[in-house]
Amino acid sequence: MTNLSFAPMPDEQGYFGAYGGQYVPTELQKVMNDINAAYEEIRQCTEFQQELASLFADYVGRPSPIFHAKRLSDQLGGAQILLKREDLNHTGAHKINHCLGEALLAKFMGKKKVIAETGAGQHGVALATACALVGIPCEIHMGQADIEKEHPNVVKMKILGCNLISVTRGTATLKDAVDSAFEEYLKDPESFIYAIGSVVGPHPFPKMVRDFQSIIGTEAREQCLTRYKRLPDVVTACVGGGSNAIGIFTAFLDDTQVKLVGVEPAGEGLDTQRHAATLTKGKPGHLHGMACYVLEDEDGNPAPVHSIASGLDYPGIGPQHSYLNDLGRVDYDSVTDQETLDAFMRLSRVEGIIPALESAHAVAWAIRTAPTMQPNQQILVNLSGRGDKDADFVANLLNL
Ligand SMILES: *Cc1c(COP(=O)(O)O)cnc(C)c1O
């Protein structure tokens, strides 16, 4: 049985260096502290650990395999590319790992309803799945404009039995869905729980979501040692809020010979306004209840950001990434929409694996970097999700 790994960060107040914390009204700080206390209690409880471990095994299908992308590596003529196959998880991505943890915690705390927002619907589907399994009511707020765009995820959420709230205010997209979901949560934060979809938001969410996702790196490190008798030279992952990246990085943080690289979306170019490369181009600030790097417009508001991958389209980034960036333990680089599309098609045609557009960012970085390395070296890529959800979009874009 695989256990969760728990890194020592953050401190008691939820700080990773100068980042993190709880930038929320005092009433909510109390509620967040209750969530933290409940989490600290269950994470030390063997029964909870066993329940989560058996769900990971029998429900999610863990451990996810590591696949050596040999044809792709041979074509590139440099380092060997290894893929950690989170795309093979039930529901098709890494998000189910923390959604199960959050749903179990909600049940343990006797919460009456789990609330969340969703943009493209990926977090919504993973959460609705976990709530159906655990048997707890789930309410997902989604912008009407997104509902019209994301039909397959919308019907899945309905089939899974969640209460899908269509948000029509403002531009009827993600930001309005966040506002709407948060208003509902504030009606009764003692009875409800807001399930955050990445390593962002007020303490304890960046810590909790990190812990639930750290199974990815714990498995991958063991798998590499067993099969190759060595650690990879580089571990890379795409970064939106940062949950799949911190999930694979955590187990390798103390292995300082292993280079860790987070890949941000450079969109249509870092010199345009159409990107979401928060650590590359942003600066320290506050967003959604935490201190972190933020991309801001001239008025100091969160900038309207862009990525071809809707899951990376976020003007902030988790506090632990902000700190690891300043410490220099993780390098943050970026790839454009075009490099991402090329990588999406190339992995599909050379290895028969259609990646999520989010994950294709990390693949694109590996494709760019492998030729600069030696054939006896290895790049481990976290393939965070599968591309079924993106297939129609890409086919239209490329006139396939
Ligand atoms: C949501 C999502 C992401 C981005 O979220 P992180 O918290 O940065 O991991 C990446 N990949 C896939 C497949 C996603 O669904």
The ligand as an SDF file (V2000), in Angstrom:
LIG
                    3D

 15 15  0  0  0  0  0  0  0  0999 V2000
   -6.7390   21.2550  -14.3590 C   0  0  0  0  0  0  0  0  0  0  0  0
   -5.6430   20.6050  -15.0970 C   0  0  0  0  0  0  0  0  0  0  0  0
   -4.3180   21.0960  -15.0440 C   0  0  0  0  0  0  0  0  0  0  0  0
   -3.9310   22.3600  -14.3330 C   0  0  0  0  0  0  0  0  0  0  0  0
   -4.0600   22.3470  -12.9580 O   0  0  0  0  0  0  0  0  0  0  0  0
   -2.7980   22.2390  -11.9630 P   0  0  0  0  0  0  0  0  0  0  0  0
   -3.4050   22.5260  -10.6410 O   0  0  0  0  0  0  0  0  0  0  0  0
   -1.7880   23.2510  -12.3760 O   0  0  0  0  0  0  0  0  0  0  0  0
   -2.2720   20.8600  -12.0880 O   0  0  0  0  0  0  0  0  0  0  0  0
   -3.3200   20.3870  -15.7050 C   0  0  0  0  0  0  0  0  0  0  0  0
   -3.6040   19.2740  -16.4150 N   0  0  0  0  0  0  0  0  0  0  0  0
   -4.8630   18.7790  -16.5090 C   0  0  0  0  0  0  0  0  0  0  0  0
   -5.0930   17.5530  -17.3150 C   0  0  0  0  0  0  0  0  0  0  0  0
   -5.9280   19.4290  -15.8610 C   0  0  0  0  0  0  0  0  0  0  0  0
   -7.1690   18.9380  -15.9600 O   0  0  0  0  0  0  0  0  0  0  0  0
  1  2  1  0
  2  3  1  0
  2 14  2  0
  3  4  1  0
  3 10  2  0
  4  5  1  0
  5  6  1  0
  6  7  2  0
  6  8  1  0
  6  9  1  0
 10 11  1  0
 11 12  2  0
 12 13  1  0
 12 14  1  0
 14 15  1  0
M  END
$$$$
